[in-house]
Each structure stands twice: as C-alpha cells, then as structure tokens.
Amino acid sequence: MNRLFTVVLILSLFAGYSLAGDWPQWKGPNSDNHSLCTGLIDGIPEGGPKLLWKIDTLGAGYSNLCFFGDQFFTTGDFGDQCFVLALDRETQKINWRTPIGKSGGGGRYPGACGSPACDGDTVYVMGQWGDFAALDAKDGKIRWKINVEQELGGSKMNQWSYAMSPLLDGDKIVIPIGGAGGTLAAFDKSGKLLWRTAELTDAAAYTSAVPVEIGGVRQYLLLTGNSLVGISPTDGKILWGANFPGQTAVCSDPVLVGDVVMASCGYNVGAVFYRISKEGDTFKAFDFNGDQSLQSHHGGIIVVGDHCYFMSNSRRIICVEAKTGKMVWENSGVGKGSILYADGKLFLRSESGDGTVAMIEATPAGYKELGRFDQPDRSDKNSWAYPLIVDGKLFLRDQGLLLCYDVKKQ
C-alpha cells in the first residue's frame, strides 16, 4: 500500500466517523449539541424506544461520553481516584482504565463533570481537582499531565470542582483554567502552553470555550462569572468584551445566533443578549436586552435557526427569538434538565424524579410533544449528563449506569 493511498484512506475513515458515528468532544462535532444523525424515529413509542443494552461500570460522576472510532470514553470515580475509561463500542467492555487524580470534590455533588475529547490518537480530559491530562487512546498511558491549579495558578469560581471540558481545535487544546495568568489557556498536543488570555483573568466558571465566526473572524466565546468575551484563537487576545453579572455557578455555555450572542445563568441572574458588530478591525458589543426570567442553569442552550431553546430554572422549556431576546413560548415539558437537538427534534431529559425523556418538535410554532418515557434504574442523584444521540442510538448516563436505546427509524 503506497503512502498516498494510506493517507487518503485514513482521512476518509476519519471523515466517515466524524459524519456518521462520532462525538469527539463536549457538545459534539460542531460544539453546538447537535447530533448529525438523521433517519430517526418520528416519535417515542409507549414504554420508550428499544433498549439495546445497559452497563453499570462507569463509576460515580456526571461526565458525558466522547465517541471516536471503535471506542468511547468517559470519566468516573472508583474509590479514592478519578479514572478515565475507554470502552469498546461493540461489546461495551472496558479496554483500559487510568487514574488521573483524586476522586470526590464538588461539595454535595462529588464526581468528575468535565467530558473527554479525542482526536483518534489521544484523549484529553480535566479531572475535578484540576488534573489536565493527555492519554494514549489505545492503551490509556498518560502522555502528560498538568495540575492547572498547582502548576499554573488556575482558579475557579465558588466551591465546586473543575467541570470544564477541553476543546480540540486543529492542533490546539483550549480550556478555561482561570487565574491571574489568564482565564482561557491554549496548549499544543505535547502539553506546551501556547497562550493565556492576559487581558482576562477571571476565575474560570463551569463553562467551556465555544468556537464561532463573527464578522468573518473566527473566535472563541467564553462566559465567566464576570464577563462575556470573544477571544482570538491565534494569540488569546480579547476581540470584544461585555459585563456579565454571574452568580454562584455559571454553567451553560453562551451561544451565537447570527450576530447575537446569548448568555444565561441561574440564581436569579437570567439572560443577556448582545449584538456584536465589526467596524474595520474593531468589534463592539451592544447590549439590547436582558431578562431575569430566562435562566439556564446547567442544561445547555440549543440554537435552531433564529431561535434558542433551553430548560429553565422555572422547570419549563423555553423558546426565545434571538434577534429580539423575547420569549416565544414556554411549556412545563419534563421540568428542569438538559437538551439535545437531532433530526429536527429536541430531546429533553429531566434532571430529577424519574429522569423522564421527551421528544418534541424543534419549532418556534409551539410545544408539540412526540412521546416520552421514564428512565429505568434511576440513581438517587441528579441526572446531569446531557442526552446524546450517536450512530442512531440514544445514550443516557446516570452515575455509573449507561443506557443505550435504538432511535433509528425502522
């Protein structure tokens, strides 16, 4: 096999996985919590979709899953250590399990929360005590590890543990670490620090960097307990900034709709809407609306077309028109929880009670439910891991338990 053919084959395989069956990092291939799967069921049948399998081997915690090639990855606490796990996608057996730091943390909610990212060769992950590590995807051996708090002076808001997820962006890994050296940090794949945001030194919130393009300029959105900013990927310079009155725990990542950035927080903060304009090489952020009732705690905000959807602290799902910042509709749905977009639908997961999952149409025309079911084998903890749909399968994590459902149209 000649070298050119080998390269083309590898690239073809990578593209196939990325489009058809991978979820390589937090919030998926495009960092927007949109599944790329199509051909899904039109509604949830009574009793729920077909359960393909379930395992209870992931350990304690709230981390989500990362899929790449023939493996998927997550983190979980076992005993006094936090482990990164690699499991076989076909058999669900653990291929390797590597400790990266202490277990626990999180006050009343112990366990790792950050989700791994994988480029096919290496798995990158942040543990709850600031242990940022790169592991060989094949055997789990640690290639490098940095404690961002002890070695880089990192800091986070409030008493909860590190919960941010790394963003893989070309040859960089980007992650908020907080502290006087700069809130957002970029590393190369050898673990070398490339830059930090010297102009932004807020403590890190429980959010991650979001890659977007505004005015033809690529940048990272980042939300902290004080600031909403756009950051240059090349050097960490702040392209634009705005105040954000975060409280206690800022958890949902900001989103971009056209030229409007929406950011939201619970704890009676609500949402802000900024229109971002570009004049020459200068960006400006204009605050045109704020609404205390639009509180996204940690279930995420989904953009579909010109509208934002999220499950609010008021235990309702809300649709907002981004260009005006006004609520279009709200409904009790399944209460408070997390949200995923797939194939024209929104999948809602309740964080409490029976962990109810519902499917609704993703439309500003109103709330139209297409069925629901209750998660079996619920733990006594909140089900904070977002629902995922990869390769036509719905995944629900609840502490060590992982349920896999067939949601492909037959």
Summary of the structure (lengths in Angstrom):
residues: 410
radius of gyration: 20.1
end to end distance: 38.8
largest distance: 61.7
contacts: 1478
relative contact order: 0.13
helix: 6%
strand: 48%
